[in-house]
Amino acid sequence: MTDGTGSIGPTAHYTAYVWRRLGLPYAEHLATPTGAALYWGFFALGEWTTRVVPGVPTMRDYLAYRHLLIDALVEELAPDRLVELGAGLTPRTVQWALDRGIDTVDVDLPEMIDVKRRALAGMPAPLRQRLGERHRLLGLDVLEVGFDGRLAAAIAGAARPVVVAEGLVSYFDLAARRSMFGAVARALRAVGGGAFIVDLHTAVAQARVGGATRALRTAIRGLTRRPHALDPFADAAAYERALVDAGFDGCRELDAADWVRQRPALAGLHSPAHVVHAWVE
Ligand SMILES: C[S@@+](CC[C@H](N)C(=O)[O-])C[C@H]1O[C@@H](n2cnc3c(N)ncnc32)[C@H](O)[C@@H]1O
């Protein structure tokens, strides 16, 4: 395992609790008591400031923005294989496997995969049976040498593979981000192309929400004990360069306002996070 990345794990419990509070399908099977404790602890640690500063998204809105926007794009891309990297306890892959009948794969560090396996084992038997082989769990470090080959194997044979990394990349330093982008681009190219959807941060966007972002960053660093939580790219040009240099043929940033028709819950949500669609043709 990459040094220290296991400490990001608590954030997966946190977001799983938010997905449950948002009422996302199947989220109730994946939320944990740890997530509830973290959610309210985080509120006390600094998240409350977002509730009183006008124009600043609450943590719940910030997470809903990126999750729903990613969902809207996944819907439009209509994948025949969906892989989520740093999947944690997200219900997305379970939902796509159960409701759309497509093959999905969750990739995370082995200890988090064990947590998810236990959570899924607690789902009602009819759901577990329907999920069957459609949903796979892969315990892998996305920064490991050889990850590109493992990912290529996971998407082999798919005509429209989509790889999602939600809430993962910002915890890595720039070199690790580049290495992960490169692995995803090589895997997509090896199978004839596909899409990568990722949320990224820039200093420019964070400066717009100012003080509350600093409070959130401090709180997230406290939670994960990591120095790099939400250390941003300088601006959109910097992440575009990083993606193209890594082997993607192009990328675009999504604007929630353009997706409200597909996902009405996006109305009124805003966030300093950039949801980015990159592709290999
Ligand atoms: C903030 S959580 C996000 C979980 C999920 N994507 C969501 O949005 O609910 C980050 C996840 O990334 C995983 N992770 C961290 N470093 C990783 C690595 N090197 N390889 C694979 N997964 C990793 C953590 O275990 C954790 O589950």
The ligand as an ORCA input file, in Angstrom:
! r2SCAN-3c Opt
* xyz 0 1
  C     -12.958     10.304     -0.041
  S     -13.074      8.571     -0.231
  C     -14.172      8.578     -1.627
  C     -14.988      7.335     -1.724
  C     -16.015      7.345     -2.871
  N     -15.407      7.575     -4.152
  C     -17.097      8.346     -2.613
  O     -17.093      9.404     -3.273
  O     -17.942      8.097     -1.749
  C     -11.483      8.127     -0.941
  C     -11.290      6.622     -1.147
  O     -10.055      6.434     -1.851
  C      -9.426      5.267     -1.358
  N      -7.987      5.316     -1.671
  C      -7.057      6.133     -1.138
  N      -5.853      5.901     -1.657
  C      -6.025      4.903     -2.570
  C      -5.140      4.215     -3.447
  N      -3.838      4.520     -3.473
  N      -5.650      3.239     -4.235
  C      -6.976      2.922     -4.191
  N      -7.859      3.549     -3.383
  C      -7.392      4.527     -2.589
  C      -9.720      5.312      0.123
  O      -9.551      4.034      0.732
  C     -11.173      5.804      0.131
  O     -12.078      4.732      0.096
*
